[in-house]
Each structure stands twice: as C-alpha cells, then as structure tokens.
Amino acid sequence: MFTGIIEATGKVEKLETESGNLHITVSSPISHELKIDQSISHNGVCLTVVACNAQQHTVTAIAETLRKTNLGELKVGDIVNLERCMVLNARLDGHIVQGHVDQTAKCINIVEENGSWIFQFEYEPSPQNLVVEKGSVCINGISLTAFDVLDDVFKVAIIPYTFEHTNMKYLSEESFVNIEFDIIGKYVARLREFEVKH
C-alpha cells in the first residue's frame, strides 16, 4: 500500500523481455536502500524488486500489467516516479493507493497558470472508475485532487515542487499516464451495483 507521495524519480537503464514479461532496470537515489522481494511503486504500479545493487534495481512487469499500464511504452532513458510502500506508523500525507492501476488516461491539455500547471486528462469511464469533484486520484503514482470533473475528463493542478520532483514535467499533450481511481469510490460503486442486482 502506498500514499501517492513520490519519494524519488528513477531513470530506466535497461529493458529486457522474457516471454510475456518485461524486466525493468532503474537507477535511482533509493535503489541502494531496496531489497529483493520488496514492493515499490513505479509510475503508480506496484512491482516487486527481483535484483538490486548500490546504484540500480530491477523489477518485473507481467503481461497483464503491461496491457493495463504505460510501462510497456517505456524506453531506456525515461524517468519514472518511485515510492516505497508505506509504514504503519507514518503519516498518510496523500491518500490510500494500492498500486493497482485501473487504466491509462490521455493528457489532452496543459496550461501554465501563475506558477503552477493545470493538466487535463481524458479516460474511459465506467461505473467502477469514478472521479468526483475535489476527490483523490492517482496519476503515475502521484496523489492528486481532481476538479472540473465531467463524465470522461478531469483536471489536476500541479504545484512547482511536484512538477520539478516527478515526471509530470516530461508530459505533453497526447501522453498517456497510469491512473488509479480512489479505492473508496470503487467499493461504493461495487456496493451500489450489488444492491441493484439484489
């Protein structure tokens, strides 16, 4: 489980395909603190460390993960957002993030506004995938607040610190991001669906 508060960014150093899996090797300032079998979020995707040393770590994404996220589009040199799983005695500064990406969303507009940036994203709506006004949404692993919410689009505001310390600064219009909808909203939607059926 994660909070959506990015610890560091990492650089993709190597990509290796094995059957339907993709081994992703990343260099980062926290790689030396990781251990094999540890969970770490890469662009919002919970992945398991399978190898590590003082400068780099390797994780493996399976075919299902590659279908639902933007990890299959990674190239050597790309920057990914990283967060280690939360500890129970720490503050929950973002919101509850599982690291289970629901789908990708497309960036359709970026506007610089008085020192901050407004990003608009378009996604495939469904009864389970809910975004509510002023609700939480996770984009590439970042806990953000949605506004100007419509059926299939929403906006988020990015402050300068987040812009500089995550891979948001590398996005452009037409970029695809990983999106995880709020777990509370998904449970509420599932409950309502169950009540309708019964």
TORBAMI-437290 format. One record per residue: residue number from 0; residue in one letter; x, y, z of N, C-alpha, C in turn. Coordinates in steps of 0.05 Angstrom, whole numbers, always signed. Layout:
N
NUM/A/X/Y/Z/X/Y/Z/X/Y/Z
...
//
This chain:
198
0/M/+17/-24/+0/+0/+0/+0/+18/+25/+0
1/F/+8/+46/-14/+24/+70/-18/+8/+95/-10
2/T/+20/+118/-11/+7/+143/-4/+4/+162/-28
3/G/+19/+157/-50/+18/+175/-72/+36/+199/-69
4/I/+54/+198/-49/+74/+219/-45/+101/+208/-56
5/I/+110/+218/-78/+133/+208/-92/+159/+213/-76
6/E/+174/+192/-73/+200/+194/-58/+222/+204/-76
7/A/+223/+194/-100/+245/+200/-118/+237/+193/-146
8/T/+252/+202/-165/+249/+192/-193/+273/+174/-200
9/G/+268/+156/-218/+290/+139/-227/+292/+139/-257
10/K/+315/+131/-267/+320/+131/-296/+320/+102/-306
11/V/+305/+96/-327/+305/+69/-338/+332/+65/-352
12/E/+346/+44/-343/+373/+38/-354/+373/+15/-373
13/K/+354/-4/-369/+353/-28/-385/+325/-40/-386
14/L/+317/-50/-409/+292/-63/-413/+297/-90/-426
15/E/+287/-111/-413/+292/-138/-423/+266/-154/-423
16/T/+259/-165/-447/+235/-181/-449/+241/-210/-446
17/E/+224/-223/-430/+227/-252/-426/+199/-264/-427
18/S/+193/-280/-448/+166/-290/-453/+147/-265/-454
19/G/+127/-264/-437/+109/-241/-437/+115/-221/-416
20/N/+138/-224/-402/+145/-206/-381/+166/-186/-390
21/L/+166/-164/-375/+186/-143/-381/+202/-137/-355
22/H/+228/-141/-357/+246/-135/-334/+256/-106/-338
23/I/+251/-90/-318/+258/-61/-319/+279/-55/-299
24/T/+302/-46/-308/+324/-38/-290/+325/-8/-289
25/V/+325/+2/-264/+323/+31/-259/+346/+39/-240
26/S/+358/+62/-246/+378/+74/-227/+363/+96/-212
27/S/+368/+98/-186/+354/+118/-171/+369/+124/-145
28/P/+363/+146/-131/+376/+151/-106/+366/+134/-83
29/I/+346/+117/-87/+337/+100/-66/+342/+70/-72
30/S/+354/+65/-95/+359/+37/-103/+376/+22/-82
31/H/+396/+36/-70/+414/+23/-50/+399/+15/-25
32/E/+375/+26/-20/+360/+20/+4/+341/-3/+0
33/L/+338/-12/-24/+318/-33/-30/+330/-61/-25
34/K/+311/-80/-23/+319/-108/-21/+301/-125/-38
35/I/+311/-148/-45/+296/-167/-62/+270/-175/-48
36/D/+248/-176/-63/+221/-182/-54/+206/-158/-43
37/Q/+219/-135/-42/+206/-111/-33/+187/-99/-54
38/S/+165/-88/-46/+146/-76/-64/+153/-46/-67
39/I/+153/-37/-92/+158/-8/-97/+141/+0/-121
40/S/+130/+24/-119/+113/+35/-139/+130/+49/-161
41/H/+125/+41/-186/+137/+54/-209/+115/+66/-226
42/N/+114/+92/-227/+92/+106/-242/+65/+96/-232
43/G/+63/+90/-206/+38/+82/-194/+32/+52/-195
44/V/+51/+36/-206/+47/+7/-209/+63/-7/-187
45/C/+50/-23/-171/+64/-38/-150/+79/-61/-163
46/L/+106/-61/-161/+123/-82/-172/+142/-92/-151
47/T/+151/-117/-155/+169/-130/-136/+198/-128/-146
48/V/+216/-121/-127/+244/-119/-134/+255/-148/-136
49/V/+268/-154/-159/+279/-181/-164/+309/-181/-164
50/A/+322/-157/-165/+351/-155/-164/+357/-126/-156
51/C/+379/-122/-142/+387/-95/-134/+417/-94/-127
52/N/+428/-70/-130/+455/-65/-121/+456/-36/-111
53/A/+479/-25/-108/+482/+2/-96/+471/+24/-114
54/Q/+469/+20/-140/+460/+41/-158/+434/+35/-172
55/Q/+427/+10/-175/+404/+2/-192/+387/-19/-179
56/H/+363/-21/-188/+345/-44/-180/+329/-53/-205
57/T/+321/-77/-204/+305/-89/-226/+279/-99/-216
58/V/+257/-93/-231/+231/-103/-225/+220/-117/-250
59/T/+199/-133/-246/+187/-147/-269/+158/-141/-271
60/A/+150/-133/-295/+121/-128/-301/+111/-151/-319
61/I/+89/-163/-310/+77/-185/-325/+60/-175/-348
62/A/+51/-192/-365/+36/-185/-389/+10/-169/-382
63/E/-4/-178/-361/-29/-164/-353/-23/-135/-344
64/T/-1/-131/-330/+7/-104/-322/+14/-87/-346
65/L/+28/-99/-365/+35/-84/-389/+11/-76/-406
66/R/-10/-92/-405/-35/-86/-420/-50/-63/-408
67/K/-49/-60/-381/-65/-41/-368/-51/-15/-361
68/T/-25/-14/-365/-9/+10/-356/+8/+20/-380
69/N/+23/+42/-374/+40/+53/-394/+69/+42/-392
70/L/+73/+21/-375/+100/+10/-372/+111/-2/-398
71/G/+93/-14/-413/+101/-26/-439/+111/-6/-459
72/E/+106/+20/-454/+116/+41/-472/+142/+53/-463
73/L/+153/+44/-441/+178/+55/-430/+201/+51/-450
74/K/+219/+70/-450/+243/+69/-466/+267/+74/-447
75/V/+290/+64/-455/+314/+69/-439/+318/+100/-438
76/G/+323/+110/-415/+327/+139/-411/+302/+152/-399
77/D/+279/+139/-400/+254/+150/-389/+257/+153/-359
78/I/+242/+172/-348/+241/+177/-319/+215/+167/-308
79/V/+218/+152/-285/+194/+141/-272/+192/+151/-244
80/N/+168/+154/-234/+163/+162/-206/+165/+138/-188
81/L/+178/+141/-165/+182/+118/-147/+172/+125/-119
82/E/+160/+104/-107/+151/+106/-79/+153/+78/-66
83/R/+166/+76/-43/+166/+51/-28/+139/+50/-13
84/C/+132/+25/-6/+106/+21/+8/+107/+36/+35
85/M/+83/+43/+44/+81/+59/+69/+87/+41/+93
86/V/+94/+55/+115/+97/+41/+141/+74/+50/+158
87/L/+66/+32/+176/+41/+37/+191/+43/+60/+211
88/N/+67/+67/+220/+70/+88/+240/+76/+115/+227
89/A/+72/+117/+201/+77/+143/+187/+51/+158/+181
90/R/+54/+184/+176/+30/+200/+168/+22/+192/+139
91/L/-4/+192/+135/-15/+187/+108/-19/+214/+95
92/D/+2/+224/+82/+2/+251/+71/-15/+253/+45
93/G/-17/+231/+30/-32/+232/+5/-60/+219/+10
94/H/-65/+197/-3/-89/+181/+2/-82/+151/-1
95/I/-100/+134/+5/-94/+105/+4/-92/+97/-25
96/V/-68/+88/-33/-62/+80/-61/-53/+51/-60
97/Q/-65/+34/-76/-58/+5/-75/-35/-2/-94
98/G/-30/+15/-114/-10/+8/-134/-22/-10/-156
99/H/-49/-12/-157/-63/-28/-177/-75/-9/-197
100/V/-62/-5/-218/-71/+15/-239/-96/+4/-252
101/D/-116/+22/-255/-141/+14/-268/-140/+16/-298
102/Q/-127/+37/-308/-126/+41/-337/-106/+64/-342
103/T/-102/+70/-368/-86/+93/-375/-106/+116/-382
104/A/-96/+140/-379/-111/+164/-387/-93/+181/-405
105/K/-106/+196/-423/-91/+212/-442/-91/+241/-433
106/C/-68/+254/-433/-66/+282/-428/-75/+297/-452
107/I/-95/+314/-449/-107/+329/-472/-102/+359/-471
108/N/-92/+369/-448/-87/+397/-447/-68/+403/-423
109/I/-50/+422/-427/-31/+431/-406/-31/+461/-408
110/V/-36/+474/-385/-36/+503/-384/-19/+512/-360
111/E/+1/+530/-365/+15/+542/-343/-1/+565/-332
112/E/-4/+566/-306/-22/+586/-294/-11/+597/-268
113/N/+1/+620/-269/+11/+634/-246/+31/+617/-229
114/G/+49/+604/-243/+70/+589/-229/+62/+560/-224
115/S/+38/+552/-230/+30/+524/-228/+22/+514/-256
116/W/+15/+489/-258/+7/+477/-283/-20/+463/-280
117/I/-37/+467/-299/-63/+453/-300/-62/+432/-322
118/F/-65/+407/-314/-66/+384/-333/-94/+374/-335
119/Q/-103/+369/-360/-129/+357/-364/-125/+329/-376
120/F/-140/+309/-366/-137/+282/-375/-164/+271/-384
121/E/-163/+254/-404/-187/+240/-414/-184/+210/-409
122/Y/-205/+198/-400/-204/+169/-393/-229/+155/-402
123/E/-229/+129/-400/-252/+112/-408/-269/+109/-383
124/P/-293/+121/-383/-310/+119/-359/-323/+92/-356
125/S/-328/+85/-331/-343/+60/-326/-355/+64/-298
126/P/-375/+47/-291/-388/+50/-264/-368/+47/-241
127/Q/-346/+32/-245/-327/+28/-224/-306/+49/-223
128/N/-300/+62/-245/-279/+82/-247/-291/+109/-244
129/L/-291/+118/-219/-304/+144/-212/-284/+165/-205
130/V/-288/+189/-215/-273/+212/-207/-294/+233/-198
131/V/-291/+243/-174/-310/+262/-163/-297/+289/-159
132/E/-312/+310/-160/-302/+337/-155/-288/+339/-128
133/K/-263/+348/-128/-246/+351/-104/-239/+324/-92
134/G/-243/+303/-107/-236/+276/-97/-207/+269/-104
135/S/-197/+248/-93/-170/+239/-98/-168/+221/-123
136/V/-146/+224/-137/-140/+207/-160/-110/+204/-161
137/C/-100/+181/-170/-71/+176/-170/-62/+175/-200
138/I/-44/+193/-207/-34/+194/-234/-4/+189/-234
139/N/+5/+168/-248/+33/+160/-248/+44/+157/-220
140/G/+26/+149/-201/+35/+145/-174/+32/+169/-156
141/I/+23/+192/-167/+22/+217/-152/-7/+221/-141
142/S/-10/+225/-116/-36/+231/-104/-43/+260/-111
143/L/-66/+263/-125/-74/+290/-134/-104/+294/-129
144/T/-113/+319/-129/-141/+326/-126/-153/+334/-153
145/A/-175/+321/-160/-188/+326/-186/-208/+349/-183
146/F/-210/+364/-205/-230/+385/-207/-239/+388/-236
147/D/-261/+405/-240/-273/+407/-266/-279/+380/-278
148/V/-291/+363/-261/-296/+335/-269/-321/+333/-286
149/L/-318/+319/-309/-340/+312/-327/-341/+282/-329
150/D/-358/+272/-346/-361/+242/-348/-335/+228/-355
151/D/-318/+240/-372/-294/+226/-381/-269/+243/-381
152/V/-270/+266/-368/-247/+283/-366/-246/+296/-338
153/F/-222/+303/-330/-219/+318/-305/-192/+333/-307
154/K/-189/+352/-288/-164/+367/-287/-151/+363/-260
155/V/-125/+367/-259/-110/+369/-234/-90/+392/-236
156/A/-84/+404/-213/-65/+426/-211/-39/+415/-200
157/I/-17/+423/-212/+10/+414/-204/+26/+438/-194
158/I/+34/+437/-169/+50/+458/-157/+79/+455/-167
159/P/+95/+477/-165/+122/+475/-175/+139/+453/-163
160/Y/+136/+447/-137/+152/+426/-125/+146/+399/-138
161/T/+121/+393/-141/+113/+367/-153/+122/+366/-182
162/F/+119/+389/-196/+128/+390/-224/+157/+384/-227
163/E/+174/+394/-209/+203/+391/-211/+212/+364/-201
164/H/+198/+352/-183/+207/+327/-170/+193/+302/-179
165/T/+177/+303/-200/+164/+280/-211/+167/+281/-242
166/N/+156/+261/-255/+158/+261/-285/+136/+276/-298
167/M/+120/+292/-282/+99/+308/-295/+111/+328/-315
168/K/+135/+338/-309/+148/+358/-326/+155/+347/-354
169/Y/+154/+320/-357/+161/+308/-383/+136/+302/-399
170/L/+112/+306/-388/+87/+300/-402/+82/+322/-423
171/S/+69/+314/-444/+59/+332/-465/+31/+323/-472
172/E/+18/+340/-488/-9/+332/-497/-6/+306/-514
173/E/-23/+287/-510/-23/+261/-522/-7/+241/-506
174/S/+6/+249/-485/+20/+230/-467/-1/+213/-452
175/F/+7/+188/-448/-11/+170/-432/+1/+166/-404
176/V/-16/+167/-384/-8/+163/-356/-23/+140/-344
177/N/-12/+129/-323/-26/+109/-307/-45/+122/-288
178/I/-69/+111/-285/-88/+123/-267/-100/+101/-249
179/E/-101/+107/-224/-114/+90/-204/-136/+107/-191
180/F/-161/+97/-193/-183/+111/-181/-184/+106/-151
181/D/-197/+123/-136/-198/+121/-107/-212/+95/-99
182/I/-198/+80/-81/-209/+54/-73/-236/+57/-59
183/I/-240/+78/-44/-266/+82/-30/-288/+85/-51
184/G/-283/+100/-72/-303/+103/-93/-309/+77/-107
185/K/-289/+61/-110/-293/+35/-124/-310/+16/-106
186/Y/-306/+16/-80/-322/+0/-63/-351/+10/-62
187/V/-355/+36/-61/-382/+47/-62/-396/+39/-87
188/A/-382/+41/-110/-394/+34/-136/-402/+5/-137
189/R/-384/-12/-126/-389/-41/-126/-413/-48/-108
190/L/-415/-34/-85/-438/-38/-67/-464/-30/-80
191/R/-464/-8/-94/-489/+1/-107/-496/-19/-129
192/E/-476/-29/-144/-482/-49/-164/-494/-74/-152
193/F/-483/-83/-130/-493/-106/-116/-522/-102/-107
194/E/-528/-78/-96/-555/-72/-86/-575/-72/-109
195/V/-567/-63/-132/-585/-62/-156/-592/-91/-164
196/K/-572/-108/-164/-576/-136/-173/-592/-152/-153
197/H/-592/-144/-127/-606/-160/-107/-628/-144/-94
//
